[in-house]
Amino acid sequence: MKKKTLAVFVALALLTGALLVGCGQGQTTAQGTTIGIIGAMDEEVATLKEAAKITKTTTIAQMEFCEGKLGDNRVVIVQCGMGKVNAGICAHTLIKDFGCTKIVNTGVAGSLDNKLDIGDIVVSVDAVQHDFDVEPIGFRKGEIPYTGLYAFPADEGLRAVAIEAAGKAAPDIHAYEGRVCSGDQFVATEEQKRAITSNFGGMCCEMEGAAIAQACYLNNTPFVVIRAISDKSDGSQSMEYETFKAAAAANCAKIVEYMVGRL
């Protein structure tokens, strides 16, 4: 009887060990690098999807999340649509539904700094919501109430790789680090730009980056925002949009593909 009991005990111990090893292996796979790439332009997303050899597409919240690989890294590529609500939902979905461990957001922005030329790249130091304002109840412009948070800092490692990628993959353009200012409005006038810079500083303005930044902060996930500049801050130069978009999409796709290979 004792021998049978001992045999059962040994069998259970071996089975438990095997299960623990199996669970450990599954956990290691789940925690590997998965990079969420949020693109703004059709051309840019199409280029990245082609390079990634997409194996699976899932539609959530009317967004298509496309899974594939760039180099050795698993990626999930998605075009989120305009505005902070879309962007926040998109970033949260990438993290929670697809297990993304890093988020890269690319697209177009308007210049807030006249040293920037059309086509230049801005890599986020941090991101703020320039249209978030609850000053009447005692908070500064842009501050998220009861959190003490005003700006969401980008990951230093991702920033460094993004600057390197811009220099290597798109050497004909300049890349700068600076604050990205986001709001649910298309900023088109010098008056709007002056209001943003007087309150927040900032190097460029767009409509999604700070929402992605906040979603990543809440989920403890590193992020970086990369923006191609569409104009001069003083309105002195412009480019036909379709021409600009084609060049910007190509540069952003090259930068992101290089980045992923370095992560």
N, C-alpha and C positions, 0 to 999 in steps of 0.2 A: 504493500500500500504506500509505504514511504517512497519507494522507487518511482511509482506512478506519479505521486505528488511532485517529486523532484523533477521528473521529466516534463510535467505540465508547466511547472514554474520556469524551467529553462526555455521551453518553447515560447511561453509568453514573453519572457525577457528578450529573446531574439526577435520576436515579432515587433515588440515595442521599439527596440533599437532600430529595426529596419524602417518603421514608420517615422521615427524621429529623423533618421537620415534623409528619407524621402521628403519630409516636410522642410528640412533645412535646405535641401537642394532646390525645392520649389521657391522658397523664400529668397534664395540668392538670385534666381532668375527674375523674380518679380521686382527685385531692388536694383537690377541693372540699369544702365543709362537708356532712357527713352526721352527723346527730345521732341517737344511740341513746337511746331512752327506755324505761327499765325501770320498769314500773308494778307495783303490788302488788294493786290492787283491780279486780275485774271491771268495775265501773261506770266507774271512771276510765279504764281501757284502752279500753273501748267508746266512751266519749265522745271520746277522742283519735283513735281509729281512724276514727270517723265524720267528724271534722273534717279528717283527713288524706286522705280519699278513697283508701283503700288500693287499690293496683294489683296487688300480688303478695304472696302468703303462702307462706312456706317453713317446714317443720317440721324442726327440728334438736334432738336430745336431748329430744324430747317437748315442746318449746316452739315456739310459733307466732310467727315473726318476720314482721311485717307492714310492707311497704314502701309509702311514699306521700310526700306533700308537705304541709308546713304552711307557708303563705306561700311564700317563695322557696326554702326549704330542704328537701332530701331528709331524711326521717326513717325510722327503723326502730323500730317500737313492739312491745314484747313484755311479757308477764306471766311472770315468772321462777319463781314458786312460792316457798315458804318455805325459809329456811335458807341458810347460807353456801356450800355446795357448788353448789346451783342458781344462786345469784347470781353466783359466780365464773365458772362455765361460761357463763352468759348474757352477762356483760360481755365475756369473751374472744371469744365467737362474734360478737358485734356488731362488735368491732374487726377481727378477722381475716377473717371470712367476708363481712361487709357493708361493710367500710371505714369504719366510724364514726370520726369525728375528735373527737367530744365525747360524753360520756355523762352523762345526767341520770337520777337514780333518785328516784322518789317513792313515798310510802306512809304507813304509820301507825307511830307509836312511843309508848312509854310515857314519861312524864315522870320526869326525875331532879332537876328544879329546880322548887320550889314557886311560883316567880313565873310559871310557864307555866300558862295556863288551857286547858281543853278546846277543841280546834279551832285553837289557836295553831300557827304554823309554825316549825320549826327548820331553818335552813340550815347545812350542815356547814362548820365551820372545818377540821376533820379527822375521821378515823374510826379507832377502835381496836377490837381484838378482846378483849372483856373476859373471854372464856373460854379464851384462849390462854395457857397457863402451863407454862413449863419452868424454873421457878425452881430446882429441885434440881440442874440442871447449870449454874447460874451466870448465868442471864438474868433480867431483870426481867419481871414479869407483862406480857403483851401483846407483848413484844419477839419479833420473828421472828429465830430463831437465825442468827448469823453474817452478819447484814445490818446490824445497828445500828439497824434500823427498829422503831419503837414505835407511831407514829401516821402515817397517810397523809394529807397535807394536800390539801384540795380546791383547785381552781383559783380564784384570786382574782377573775378576770374573770367566771367563771360564778357565783361567790358574789354579786358585786355585782349582776348581772342578775337573779338569783333574788330578792334582797331588793327590788329595784325592782319586779319582777313581782308579788310578794306585795302590795306597797303599792298598785299600780295595779289588779290584777285581782281582788284580794280585800281591799278596804280596810277591811272590818269586823272583820278579825282582826289580831292582832299577829304580827310576824315577828321572830325572833331568830337570831343566829349563835352556834353553839356546837359542842362536841364530840359526835359520835354514837358510841355504844358498842354494838357488835354481838356477838351470841353465839348459839349453837345451843340456846337455851332460852327459854321464855316467862317473862319476869320479872314476877311477880305479887305479891310480898310486899315489905313495907318492909325486911325483913332483906336480901333480895337486892339491893334498890336501894342500901342503905347500903354493902354490900360493894363494889358497882361504883363508887360515888362516892368511897369512901375510897381506892381503888386508882387510879382513872383520872380523877376529876372527872366531867365529862360533863354534858350537858343532857338527853339522851334515850337510850333504849335500844330496840333492835330486833334483827332477825335477818339482815340482808343487807348493809347499807351498807359495812361495813369490808371484806367480801370483794370487793365491786365496786371499792372504793377500791384494794385491793391488786392486783387484775387490771389496773386502769387504770395504776397505777404501773409495773407490770412491762412494760406495753405503751406507756409514755410517752404516755398519752392523758389529757387533762384531764377532770375529773369534778366533779359536785356531787351531794350527797344532800339531799333535801328531805322533811321528815317533818311530818305533821299529828299533833298530840298528842291522845291518847285519854283521859287521866285527869289527876288531880292527883297529884303525887309522894307526898303524905301520905295519899292515899286518901280525902280529905274530900269529894270530889265525883265523880260518875260520870254517864254518859249511856247510855241504852239503845243498844246497839251498832249496830243497824241504822239508827237515826236518825243517830248519829254518822257511820257509814260513808258514808251518802248525802251528807251535807254535806261531809265530808272529801274524798271522791272528786270532787265538783263543784269544790271550791276548788283541789285539786291539778291537775286538768285545766286550769282557767282559768290558773293560774300557769304551767304548762308551755307552754301554747299562746302566752301572752304572751312568755315567755322565748325561744321559738324564733323569734318574729318580730323579736327584738332581737339575734340572734346572726348 
